[in-house]
Amino acid sequence: MLKIALVGVGGISGAHIPAWDEMENAELVALCDIRPERMEKYENKRHYTDFEEMLNSEEIDILDICLPTYLHADYAVKAMERGIHVICEKPVSLKAEDIDRVYETAKKNNVKFMVAQVLRFWPEYELLKEIYETKKYGKLLSGTMTRLGCYPRWSWDGWMMDEKRSGLVPFDLHIHDLDYMVYAFGMPEVVYKFRSKQADQDFISINYNFGDFTINTEASWYATSYPFTAQFRFQFEDALVANENGKMIIYLRDDEKIDLSEEAEGDTGDINLPKSDAYANEIKYFFDCVVNDKPVEKIEPKELHCVLNILNSL
């Protein structure tokens, strides 16, 4: 039975904590947050408001980091230097040099490290990658990816609206789609980019070239109560694959279509996240790598470098 601890009991922890609680041969024993009230509903866990105290008091096998972005790398290094395996919410950092720092620390201390890039584990996105690789519907011709939401005024201490701490829309929203594109299609070239950034909203539109096809993307925090939405459409020679309005549909020629939609189960938290088991999938994958001493191959440092270099150019 491996002992798990989680630091940062904010919105995204509402997806991670239930996943750990349902995991076999794992026990989430401790939570850490500077806000005691965030941990009150988890009565069966030990609570800490000081990270060093938790590390000194608990025997931890895996640490799950759900802190604000600017704290990820430093906390990961602190844990790994104590021989603790670390899974960390995206992004690993705002600075590309931190990628090498965390991976070198993991290697030096013989522990596993993984950035939780959740779209790589999302069923709809996994299926799209499979369709692309197998050429089931011919060559890919074009794609569109959209990820939109409202300005995150709810974030603790306003950290998400602070560009130096969060990186704003590129690092909070667009990173999901960009990371997936690098994972599924390879390293792209930025052909066109536009950004409209104001005090209470941030919008980006980017066109990526992959040689034989291009993918148009947009991401935004609007200064309204616009509901969160994440969608894609990919045009192949013989089909249009669309994940829109909560439905995954493959549109074939002659008006034939295949509806692959399934209702997701479970609530992933309190910040209007999509409902899916992808968070559990990524945690299970990392847990399996730790238990069976397998390399964490699904997310590679060179891909993370590509993503951060592009984001830092926007």
C-alpha positions as CSV (number, residue, x, y, z in Angstrom):
1,M,0.0,0.0,0.0
2,L,1.6,3.2,-1.2
3,K,1.1,6.4,0.9
4,I,0.0,9.5,-1.0
5,A,0.0,13.2,0.0
6,L,-1.4,16.1,-1.9
7,V,-0.5,19.8,-1.6
8,G,-2.7,22.5,-2.9
9,V,-6.4,21.9,-2.1
10,G,-7.8,24.2,-4.8
11,G,-10.2,23.7,-7.6
12,I,-8.3,21.0,-9.5
13,S,-7.8,18.9,-6.4
14,G,-11.5,18.1,-6.6
15,A,-10.5,15.9,-9.6
16,H,-7.4,14.4,-8.0
17,I,-8.6,13.5,-4.5
18,P,-11.5,11.3,-5.6
19,A,-9.2,9.5,-8.1
20,W,-6.7,8.7,-5.3
21,D,-9.5,7.6,-2.9
22,E,-10.7,5.1,-5.5
23,M,-7.3,3.7,-6.3
24,E,-6.4,0.2,-5.2
25,N,-3.2,-0.3,-3.2
26,A,-2.9,3.5,-2.6
27,E,-4.0,5.6,0.4
28,L,-4.2,9.4,0.3
29,V,-3.1,10.0,3.9
30,A,-2.4,13.7,4.0
31,L,-3.4,17.1,2.5
32,C,-1.6,20.4,2.7
33,D,-2.9,23.9,2.1
34,I,-2.3,27.2,3.8
35,R,-6.1,27.6,4.1
36,P,-7.3,25.1,6.7
37,E,-10.9,25.5,5.6
38,R,-10.2,23.9,2.2
39,M,-9.4,20.6,4.0
40,E,-12.3,20.5,6.4
41,K,-14.5,18.3,4.3
42,Y,-11.8,15.6,4.0
43,E,-12.1,14.4,7.6
44,N,-10.3,11.1,7.0
45,K,-7.0,12.8,5.9
46,R,-4.4,14.4,8.1
47,H,-4.2,18.1,7.5
48,Y,-1.2,20.4,7.3
49,T,-0.8,24.1,6.6
50,D,3.0,23.8,6.4
51,F,4.6,21.7,3.6
52,E,7.9,21.1,5.4
53,E,6.0,19.9,8.4
54,M,4.1,17.4,6.3
55,L,7.2,16.1,4.7
56,N,8.9,15.7,8.1
57,S,5.8,14.0,9.7
58,E,4.6,11.6,7.0
59,E,6.1,8.6,5.2
60,I,5.2,9.5,1.7
61,D,5.7,7.5,-1.5
62,I,4.0,9.8,-4.0
63,L,3.3,13.6,-3.8
64,D,0.5,15.1,-5.9
65,I,1.1,18.8,-6.6
66,C,-2.0,20.9,-7.3
67,L,-0.5,24.2,-6.3
68,P,-0.5,27.5,-8.4
69,T,1.8,27.2,-11.4
70,Y,4.7,29.3,-10.1
71,L,5.2,26.9,-7.2
72,H,5.2,23.7,-9.1
73,A,8.9,23.2,-9.8
74,D,10.3,24.2,-6.4
75,Y,7.9,21.9,-4.5
76,A,8.6,19.1,-6.9
77,V,12.3,19.4,-6.3
78,K,11.9,19.5,-2.5
79,A,9.9,16.3,-2.5
80,M,12.1,14.4,-5.0
81,E,15.2,15.3,-3.0
82,R,13.6,13.3,-0.2
83,G,13.1,10.3,-2.5
84,I,9.4,10.9,-3.1
85,H,7.8,10.3,-6.5
86,V,6.0,13.4,-7.9
87,I,3.0,13.9,-10.2
88,C,2.5,17.6,-10.8
89,E,-0.4,19.6,-12.4
90,K,0.4,21.4,-15.6
91,P,2.4,23.3,-16.5
92,V,5.6,22.2,-14.9
93,S,6.6,25.9,-14.8
94,L,6.5,29.1,-16.7
95,K,10.3,28.8,-17.3
96,A,11.7,26.2,-19.7
97,E,14.9,25.8,-17.7
98,D,12.8,24.3,-14.9
99,I,12.0,21.3,-17.1
100,D,15.6,20.1,-17.0
101,R,15.9,21.0,-13.2
102,V,13.0,18.7,-12.2
103,Y,14.0,15.8,-14.5
104,E,17.6,16.0,-13.4
105,T,16.4,15.9,-9.8
106,A,14.2,12.9,-10.5
107,K,17.1,11.0,-12.1
108,K,19.6,11.9,-9.4
109,N,17.2,10.6,-6.7
110,N,15.9,7.6,-8.6
111,V,12.3,8.7,-8.5
112,K,9.5,9.2,-11.1
113,F,8.2,12.6,-12.2
114,M,5.3,13.4,-14.4
115,V,3.5,16.5,-15.5
116,A,-0.3,15.8,-15.5
117,Q,-1.1,16.9,-19.1
118,V,-4.6,15.5,-18.9
119,L,-5.7,15.6,-22.6
120,R,-3.2,12.8,-23.3
121,F,-5.5,10.6,-21.2
122,W,-8.9,12.0,-22.3
123,P,-10.8,9.3,-24.3
124,E,-12.0,11.6,-27.1
125,Y,-8.5,12.9,-27.7
126,E,-6.9,9.4,-27.5
127,L,-9.4,8.3,-30.1
128,L,-8.5,11.2,-32.4
129,K,-4.8,10.3,-32.1
130,E,-5.6,6.7,-33.0
131,I,-7.6,7.8,-36.1
132,Y,-4.8,10.0,-37.2
133,E,-2.1,7.4,-36.8
134,T,-4.0,4.5,-38.4
135,K,-5.3,6.7,-41.3
136,K,-8.7,5.1,-40.7
137,Y,-10.4,7.9,-42.6
138,G,-7.5,8.9,-44.8
139,K,-5.0,11.7,-44.3
140,L,-5.6,14.6,-42.0
141,L,-6.4,17.8,-43.9
142,S,-7.2,20.4,-41.3
143,G,-8.1,20.9,-37.7
144,T,-9.7,23.4,-35.3
145,M,-9.4,23.4,-31.5
146,T,-11.2,25.8,-29.1
147,R,-10.9,26.3,-25.4
148,L,-12.8,29.2,-23.9
149,G,-13.9,30.3,-20.4
150,C,-14.4,33.3,-18.2
151,Y,-11.9,35.4,-16.3
152,P,-10.9,33.4,-13.1
153,R,-11.8,35.9,-10.4
154,W,-12.3,33.0,-8.1
155,S,-8.6,32.0,-7.9
156,W,-6.9,32.2,-4.5
157,D,-5.1,35.5,-3.9
158,G,-5.8,36.5,-7.6
159,W,-2.8,34.4,-8.7
160,M,-4.4,33.3,-12.0
161,M,-4.8,37.0,-13.1
162,D,-1.2,37.7,-12.3
163,E,0.8,37.0,-15.5
164,K,4.1,36.5,-13.6
165,R,2.5,33.7,-11.5
166,S,0.1,32.0,-14.0
167,G,1.2,33.0,-17.5
168,L,-2.5,33.8,-18.2
169,V,-4.5,32.2,-21.0
170,P,-1.5,30.7,-22.9
171,F,-0.3,28.7,-19.8
172,D,-3.6,28.0,-18.2
173,L,-5.9,27.2,-21.2
174,H,-4.1,27.0,-24.5
175,I,-1.4,24.7,-23.1
176,H,-3.9,21.9,-23.1
177,D,-4.5,22.0,-26.8
178,L,-0.9,22.8,-27.7
179,D,0.5,20.0,-25.6
180,Y,-1.9,17.6,-27.2
181,M,-1.0,18.7,-30.7
182,V,2.7,18.1,-30.0
183,Y,1.9,14.7,-28.5
184,A,-0.3,13.6,-31.3
185,F,1.1,15.3,-34.4
186,G,4.7,16.4,-33.6
187,M,6.5,19.7,-33.4
188,P,4.6,22.5,-35.2
189,E,5.6,25.8,-36.7
190,V,3.6,28.9,-35.6
191,V,2.3,30.5,-38.8
192,Y,0.0,33.2,-37.4
193,K,-0.7,34.5,-33.9
194,F,-2.9,37.2,-32.5
195,R,-3.5,38.2,-29.0
196,S,-5.9,40.7,-27.4
197,K,-5.0,41.1,-23.7
198,Q,-6.7,43.6,-21.4
199,A,-7.0,44.0,-17.6
200,D,-9.9,41.7,-17.3
201,Q,-9.7,39.4,-20.3
202,D,-7.2,37.6,-22.5
203,F,-7.7,36.1,-26.0
204,I,-5.3,34.3,-28.3
205,S,-5.7,32.9,-31.8
206,I,-2.9,30.8,-33.3
207,N,-2.5,28.9,-36.6
208,Y,0.0,26.0,-36.5
209,N,1.6,24.3,-39.5
210,F,2.4,20.6,-39.4
211,G,3.5,20.3,-43.0
212,D,0.6,18.5,-44.6
213,F,-2.1,20.2,-42.6
214,T,-2.7,23.2,-40.4
215,I,-4.6,23.5,-37.1
216,N,-6.4,26.7,-36.1
217,T,-6.8,27.3,-32.4
218,E,-8.3,29.9,-30.0
219,A,-8.4,30.3,-26.3
220,S,-9.8,32.9,-24.1
221,W,-10.8,34.2,-20.7
222,Y,-13.8,36.5,-21.4
223,A,-14.8,39.3,-19.1
224,T,-18.3,37.7,-18.8
225,S,-19.9,34.7,-17.2
226,Y,-19.2,32.7,-20.4
227,P,-19.4,28.9,-19.6
228,F,-16.3,26.8,-20.1
229,T,-16.1,25.0,-23.4
230,A,-13.5,22.8,-25.0
231,Q,-14.1,21.5,-28.6
232,F,-12.4,20.3,-31.7
233,R,-13.1,19.5,-35.3
234,F,-10.7,17.5,-37.5
235,Q,-11.2,17.1,-41.3
236,F,-9.9,13.9,-42.8
237,E,-10.1,12.8,-46.4
238,D,-13.1,10.5,-45.6
239,A,-14.6,11.9,-42.4
240,L,-15.1,14.9,-40.2
241,V,-14.3,14.0,-36.5
242,A,-16.0,16.4,-34.1
243,N,-16.1,16.7,-30.4
244,E,-18.6,19.5,-29.8
245,N,-21.3,20.3,-27.3
246,G,-20.6,17.3,-25.2
247,K,-20.8,14.9,-28.2
248,M,-18.2,12.9,-30.1
249,I,-19.4,12.3,-33.6
250,I,-17.7,11.1,-36.8
251,Y,-19.5,12.4,-39.9
252,L,-19.0,10.2,-42.9
253,R,-19.8,10.7,-46.5
254,D,-23.4,10.4,-47.8
255,D,-24.8,11.9,-44.5
256,E,-23.9,8.8,-42.5
257,K,-22.5,9.5,-39.0
258,I,-21.2,7.5,-36.0
259,D,-22.2,8.9,-32.5
260,L,-19.5,7.8,-30.0
261,S,-20.9,10.0,-27.2
262,E,-21.1,8.7,-23.7
263,E,-22.2,10.5,-20.7
264,A,-19.3,11.1,-18.3
265,E,-19.7,10.1,-14.7
266,G,-18.6,11.9,-11.6
267,D,-18.0,15.5,-10.5
268,T,-14.5,16.8,-11.0
269,G,-14.6,19.8,-8.7
270,D,-16.0,23.3,-8.2
271,I,-14.6,25.3,-11.1
272,N,-16.8,24.0,-13.9
273,L,-14.4,21.4,-15.2
274,P,-15.5,19.0,-17.8
275,K,-16.7,15.7,-16.4
276,S,-14.5,12.8,-17.4
277,D,-12.4,10.0,-16.0
278,A,-9.3,11.4,-17.6
279,Y,-7.9,12.7,-14.3
280,A,-8.2,9.2,-12.8
281,N,-6.6,7.8,-16.0
282,E,-3.5,10.0,-15.7
283,I,-3.1,9.2,-12.0
284,K,-3.5,5.4,-12.6
285,Y,-0.8,5.6,-15.4
286,F,1.7,7.3,-13.1
287,F,0.9,5.0,-10.2
288,D,1.5,2.0,-12.4
289,C,4.9,3.4,-13.5
290,V,5.9,3.8,-9.8
291,V,4.6,0.4,-8.7
292,N,6.2,-1.5,-11.6
293,D,9.2,0.7,-12.0
294,K,8.4,1.6,-15.6
295,P,9.7,4.7,-17.3
296,V,7.1,7.6,-17.6
297,E,7.2,7.6,-21.4
298,K,3.8,9.2,-22.2
299,I,5.2,12.7,-21.5
300,E,8.7,13.5,-22.6
301,P,10.9,16.5,-21.6
302,K,11.5,17.4,-25.3
303,E,7.8,17.8,-25.8
304,L,7.5,20.0,-22.7
305,H,10.4,22.2,-24.0
306,C,8.6,22.6,-27.3
307,V,5.3,23.6,-25.6
308,L,6.9,26.1,-23.2
309,N,9.1,27.7,-25.9
310,I,6.0,28.4,-28.0
311,L,4.0,29.7,-25.1
312,N,6.7,32.0,-24.0
313,S,6.8,33.5,-27.6
314,L,3.1,34.5,-27.5
